[in-house]
Amino acid sequence: MRILGLTNARGGSKGIPKKNLSHLKGKPLIQYTIDVARRTGIFVDYIVSTDDQEIADVARKLGADVPIIRPVSLATDTSPQIDTVSFMLEELKKRSRTYDLVVLLQPTSPFRTVKDVQTTVSLASDSCEGYAFTASPVVSSHPYYMYWWDGEHACQVIKPDPLLPQQRQYLPEVVIRNGAVYVTPVHIIVEQRILYGPNPKIHVMTPERGVNINTPFDWAWAEFLLEQGLVSA
């Protein structure tokens, strides 16, 4: 299979300005993803897609390919991830660079490992649907205790089951997508414009490795995990 590794890294970030280039324990955040991607040994090409020239320059110095600067219209707060992936595939196809699988590695997930990437790709390759993603266990906020809130009224997300014990330890295990790895066949992206569909294969990571940095709190938590040696830099 021809597998493309792809990281979408936009320049604008309101929660943490210049987040992708900010240093986390001495390294730009994006370097964590680039370093892992280069060590996987499974990519025909590994590309960083960005609208920001500074990110492009840093990514190239770190060994990533940045063939073009993508339009700013595909780098807003509301730009769907599928649009940026589709755009890059189309641009690469114009350059006679075609692939069977796309492996999306978000730069906000610094603690994924090479094995996390390889395992997720293997799961996708072995499934009928052909796609897979990483997830983390929900360790504290189980949806059984959650409510929809319209500003005035509350309605439970999951209808209470009187036969189900209320204690957390007896509830079914729940996982949440953590954004570290998405694996999707190119034909699914082209034909259906989705990164995953029903019945995906899932590689479950530890909560620590599945950290996804979007807010200052997430950043502080990531620094704490590094300082305590709970994850590797």
C-alpha positions as CSV (number, residue, x, y, z in Angstrom):
1,M,0.0,0.0,0.0
2,R,1.0,3.6,-0.6
3,I,0.4,5.4,2.7
4,L,0.4,9.1,3.1
5,G,1.2,10.6,6.5
6,L,-0.5,14.0,6.8
7,T,-0.5,16.7,9.5
8,N,-2.7,19.8,9.3
9,A,-1.2,22.7,11.2
10,R,-2.8,26.0,10.8
11,G,-1.2,29.3,11.9
12,G,-4.2,30.8,13.7
13,S,-5.0,29.6,17.1
14,K,-7.2,31.6,19.5
15,G,-6.9,29.4,22.6
16,I,-3.1,29.3,22.5
17,P,-1.6,31.8,20.1
18,K,1.0,30.2,17.7
19,K,0.2,26.9,19.5
20,N,1.9,24.7,16.9
21,L,5.2,26.5,17.3
22,S,5.1,27.1,21.0
23,H,7.7,25.1,22.9
24,L,6.7,22.2,25.1
25,K,9.6,21.1,27.2
26,G,12.1,22.7,24.8
27,K,10.5,21.5,21.5
28,P,7.9,23.1,19.2
29,L,4.6,21.3,19.7
30,I,4.6,20.2,16.1
31,Q,8.0,18.5,16.4
32,Y,6.5,15.8,18.6
33,T,4.2,14.7,15.7
34,I,6.9,15.1,13.0
35,D,9.4,13.1,15.0
36,V,7.0,10.2,15.4
37,A,5.8,10.3,11.8
38,R,9.4,10.1,10.5
39,R,10.1,7.0,12.7
40,T,7.0,5.0,11.7
41,G,8.7,3.5,8.6
42,I,5.3,3.1,6.9
43,F,4.8,6.3,4.9
44,V,5.6,6.8,1.3
45,D,5.4,10.5,2.0
46,Y,4.9,12.5,5.1
47,I,3.5,16.0,4.6
48,V,2.6,19.0,6.7
49,S,-0.2,21.1,5.4
50,T,-0.3,24.6,6.6
51,D,-1.4,28.2,5.7
52,D,1.5,29.6,7.7
53,Q,5.0,30.2,6.2
54,E,6.7,30.1,9.6
55,I,5.2,26.7,10.4
56,A,6.2,25.6,6.9
57,D,9.8,26.7,7.5
58,V,10.1,24.9,10.9
59,A,8.4,21.7,9.5
60,R,10.9,21.6,6.6
61,K,13.8,22.0,9.0
62,L,12.5,19.1,11.1
63,G,12.3,16.9,8.0
64,A,8.7,17.1,6.9
65,D,7.7,17.8,3.3
66,V,5.6,21.0,2.8
67,P,4.9,21.0,-1.0
68,I,2.5,24.0,-0.9
69,I,1.0,26.6,1.4
70,R,-2.7,26.0,1.6
71,P,-5.3,28.7,1.2
72,V,-6.3,30.7,4.3
73,S,-9.9,29.8,3.6
74,L,-9.0,26.3,4.6
75,A,-7.4,27.4,7.9
76,T,-10.2,29.0,9.8
77,D,-11.7,28.0,13.1
78,T,-14.6,26.5,11.2
79,S,-12.7,24.8,8.3
80,P,-13.7,21.1,8.3
81,Q,-10.8,18.7,8.6
82,I,-12.1,16.7,5.6
83,D,-11.9,19.8,3.4
84,T,-8.2,20.3,4.1
85,V,-7.4,16.6,3.6
86,S,-9.3,16.5,0.3
87,F,-7.6,19.7,-0.9
88,M,-4.2,18.3,-0.2
89,L,-5.0,15.0,-1.9
90,E,-6.2,16.8,-5.0
91,E,-3.0,19.0,-5.1
92,L,-0.8,16.0,-4.7
93,K,-2.6,14.1,-7.4
94,K,-1.8,17.0,-9.8
95,R,1.8,16.2,-9.1
96,S,1.3,12.5,-9.9
97,R,1.5,11.6,-6.2
98,T,-1.3,9.1,-5.4
99,Y,-2.0,7.0,-2.3
100,D,-4.2,4.2,-1.0
101,L,-4.4,5.3,2.7
102,V,-4.2,8.6,4.5
103,V,-3.0,8.7,8.1
104,L,-3.9,12.0,9.7
105,L,-1.7,12.9,12.7
106,Q,-2.9,16.1,14.4
107,P,-0.1,18.3,15.8
108,T,-2.1,18.8,19.0
109,S,-1.5,15.2,20.1
110,P,2.2,15.2,21.2
111,F,2.3,11.9,23.2
112,R,1.2,9.4,20.6
113,T,3.9,6.8,19.9
114,V,5.2,5.1,16.8
115,K,3.4,1.9,18.0
116,D,0.1,3.8,18.3
117,V,0.4,4.9,14.7
118,Q,1.4,1.5,13.4
119,T,-1.3,-0.4,15.4
120,T,-4.0,1.9,14.1
121,V,-2.9,1.5,10.5
122,S,-2.8,-2.3,11.0
123,L,-6.4,-2.3,12.4
124,A,-7.6,-0.2,9.4
125,S,-5.8,-2.5,6.9
126,D,-7.4,-5.6,8.5
127,S,-11.0,-4.3,8.6
128,C,-13.7,-4.4,5.9
129,E,-14.4,-0.7,6.2
130,G,-10.7,0.3,5.9
131,Y,-10.7,3.0,8.5
132,A,-9.7,3.3,12.2
133,F,-8.9,5.9,14.7
134,T,-7.4,6.3,18.2
135,A,-9.4,6.8,21.4
136,S,-8.9,7.2,25.1
137,P,-10.9,5.8,28.0
138,V,-13.4,8.2,29.6
139,V,-12.1,8.0,33.2
140,S,-14.2,10.5,35.1
141,S,-17.0,12.1,33.0
142,H,-19.2,9.2,32.0
143,P,-22.0,10.2,29.6
144,Y,-24.5,8.5,31.9
145,Y,-24.1,11.4,34.2
146,M,-24.3,14.1,31.5
147,Y,-27.2,16.4,30.5
148,W,-28.1,18.4,27.4
149,W,-28.5,22.0,28.6
150,D,-30.5,24.6,26.7
151,G,-29.7,27.4,29.3
152,E,-32.9,26.6,31.2
153,H,-33.7,22.9,31.1
154,A,-31.6,19.8,31.5
155,C,-32.2,16.4,29.8
156,Q,-30.0,13.4,30.4
157,V,-27.9,12.4,27.4
158,I,-28.5,8.7,28.1
159,K,-31.9,7.7,29.3
160,P,-31.6,6.1,32.8
161,D,-31.8,2.4,33.0
162,P,-33.3,1.3,36.3
163,L,-31.6,-2.1,35.9
164,L,-28.2,-0.6,35.5
165,P,-26.2,0.1,38.7
166,Q,-25.6,3.8,39.3
167,Q,-22.0,3.3,40.6
168,R,-19.3,4.4,38.1
169,Q,-17.4,1.1,38.4
170,Y,-20.4,-0.9,37.1
171,L,-21.1,1.3,34.0
172,P,-20.1,0.1,30.5
173,E,-16.7,1.4,29.5
174,V,-16.7,4.4,27.2
175,V,-14.0,5.8,25.0
176,I,-13.6,9.1,23.2
177,R,-11.8,10.0,20.0
178,N,-8.6,11.7,21.0
179,G,-7.4,13.0,17.5
180,A,-4.0,11.4,17.7
181,V,-4.4,9.1,14.6
182,Y,-7.1,8.7,11.9
183,V,-6.6,6.2,9.1
184,T,-8.9,6.4,6.0
185,P,-8.7,4.9,2.5
186,V,-8.3,7.6,-0.1
187,H,-11.4,6.3,-2.1
188,I,-13.5,6.8,1.0
189,I,-12.4,10.4,1.3
190,V,-12.9,11.1,-2.4
191,E,-16.3,9.3,-2.7
192,Q,-17.9,9.9,0.7
193,R,-15.9,12.9,2.0
194,I,-15.6,11.4,5.5
195,L,-12.6,10.4,7.7
196,Y,-14.5,7.6,9.3
197,G,-17.9,6.0,9.2
198,P,-19.9,3.5,11.2
199,N,-18.2,0.5,12.9
200,P,-14.7,1.9,12.9
201,K,-11.8,0.0,14.3
202,I,-10.4,1.7,17.4
203,H,-7.0,1.6,19.0
204,V,-7.3,2.6,22.7
205,M,-4.5,4.6,24.1
206,T,-3.8,5.5,27.7
207,P,-5.4,8.8,28.9
208,E,-1.9,10.2,29.3
209,R,-0.8,9.5,25.7
210,G,-4.1,10.6,24.4
211,V,-3.8,14.2,25.6
212,N,-5.1,16.6,22.9
213,I,-3.9,20.2,23.5
214,N,-6.5,22.8,22.6
215,T,-6.6,25.1,25.7
216,P,-4.2,26.6,28.2
217,F,-5.4,24.0,30.7
218,D,-4.5,21.2,28.3
219,W,-1.1,22.7,27.8
220,A,-0.5,22.9,31.6
221,W,-1.7,19.3,31.9
222,A,0.8,18.2,29.2
223,E,3.6,20.0,30.9
224,F,2.7,18.3,34.2
225,L,2.7,14.9,32.6
226,L,6.2,15.5,31.2
227,E,7.5,16.9,34.4
228,Q,6.2,13.8,36.3
229,G,7.7,11.4,33.7
230,L,4.2,10.0,33.0
231,V,4.8,10.5,29.2
232,S,8.0,10.6,27.1
233,A,9.2,13.8,25.5
